[in-house]
Amino acid sequence: MTRALIVALSHRPGLAVADTAVLAELTSLGAVSCGTDTAKDGRRMWAVIDL
């Protein structure tokens, strides 16, 4: 099975925590796994999808 990792990065510090409702939507669209985190240097969101 082939999978792809999609990552969105924001390098703007001080952003509010992402709306986690998007994670449920990604899962309903077929993402195998997804998540988000926030650090001092910005925010990251990722999803793993089957190809």
PyMOL commands that set and color helices and strands:
alter all, ss='L'
color gray80, all
select helices_A, chain A and resi 21-28
alter helices_A, ss='H'
color red, helices_A
select strands_A, chain A and resi 3-10+31-39+42-50
alter strands_A, ss='S'
color yellow, strands_A
deselect
rebuild
show_as cartoon
